[in-house]
Amino acid sequence: MLFKLAWRNIWRNSRRSIIVIGSVVVGVIALLLIDSLDNGFLNQMLFNQISSNVAHIQIHKKGFNNNKKLQSFVPGAEKVDETLANEAHVKHFSKRVIAFGLLSSASNSSGIYIYGVNPGKEKFVSYIHQFIVKGKYFTGGEREIVIGEKLARKLKVSLGDKVVALANTPSGSIGSEVFRVVGIFKTPNSEFDKIHIYIPIRTAQKMLDIGNNFHEYAIILDNYKNAKSVAADLKNKLDAGYEVFSYEDILPLLLLQLDLFKEMMFIINLIVGLALIFGIINAMLMSVFERIQEIGVLMSIGMKNIKIFLMIVFEAIILGVSGTILGIILGYALTQTLAVYGIDLSIFSDSLTSFGVGSIIYPILSLDNLIVTLFMIPFVSVIGAIYPAIKAIRLEPVNAIRYI
C-alpha cells in the first residue's frame, strides 16, 4: 500500500518528478562518461608503453635496469631460454641488444637508444611493425634501420637515405656502422619516436663488438594480468644473477596515476552525490508542503508516523532508482558506442602524443564504478528524503488539516 501511495504521489506533480529524475539521469551519465574517458586515457597510455617496447616482463643481468652498462650482458642464456620455454604463461620472447649512441645524417645528428632485435621474434613482442607509416619493418638486409618519424624529421632523412650510427664498445673504442632507412614508424608516443631506433641484432652485436651477447629478454604472456605472479615465479627459478621485472615494476608512475584516478573518482562521486541530495531534499520538501492537509488527514485516521516516514522515503527511492536505471542504460549505450568509434581529439594530437596517447580516445567503462553508481544514487536518495520525512511526521494533525 505504501509503495502504491508513493508511486501515485510522485506523478501528482509529473513535471517536478521528471525534472528530478532527469537530473539523476544526467548525473549518472556524467559519472559513467568521466570514468570511461579517464579509464580509456590511462589504459591507452599503459598499453602503448607495453606494446612499444616494455612488454609484460623483462629479464636482465642484475643491476642493468638501474645502470644500463654495455657490459651488463644476460648471463647463461641457455638456462633462461629453457626456463621460458617451460613456463606455461609465456607466449613469446625476444632477445635485445640495448645501447646508447649517436645517429647522424648529412644534415644533423641526435642521441638515441639503439635496439638490436630479431625482427621475426620482435614482431610478437612489440607493435613497432604495426606503427610503420613509411616503408617496411625489415626486409632481411644486415644494414637496415627503422627509425621514428620525429627522429626522421630532425635528421631530415627519408626512405632509402643513409645514416651513420656510433656507439661505445666494451673496450672503449667507437663502434660505427652505415645503415639505410627502410622503415619509419609513428607510435602514439612522440617522445619515444625521437630517440629509439631498431636494427638487426646481429648487426648490433657486430657494431658493438660484443659477440653473441645481449642485454634483455622481452616477454609477452597469455594475459598481462599474470605479469606480477609470473615474474615472481621466474625470479624463483633463476638465480640471484638475474633481475626479473613485470611492467608494473618498470612503469610505477603510470600505475600510480591509475590508482590516483580511482581516488579522484571517489571524490567526483561524492560531489555528484551531494548535489543530488540537495535536489532530492528540495523536491521532497515541496512535495510535503503541498500535501500538509493530506498528511494531517492520514494522521487523524490513525496512520502511524513510521508509515508516513516510509511513504516519503519510498517516493525518493522510486525517483532515485528510476533515474539511476535509465541513466545507466543511456550511459552504458553511450560509452559502448564511443568505445567502438572512439572520440577524435586530433586537434590536441601534439599534446596527447607527448603523454603517450593517440589522437583518438577509446573509453573503457569499469565494472567497479558501474556497481558503485548503481547502489550509490538510491542510497543518496534515501539520505535526501530523511529530512523532509522528519518534517512530515512532526506535523500536528489538527494544525495540518487547517493549513492553507
Helices and strands as residue ranges (DSSP letters): H 2-10, G 11-13, H 14-49, I 50-54, E 57-61, H 77-85, E 90-104, E 109-117, H 119-122, G 128-131, E 132-135, E 144-148, H 149-155, E 162-168, E 174-185, H 190-195, E 196-200, H 201-208, E 216-221, G 224-226, H 227-237, E 242-246, H 247-250, H 252-290, H 292-300, H 305-341, E 343-344, G 346-348, H 349-354, E 360-361, H 367-393, H 397-401
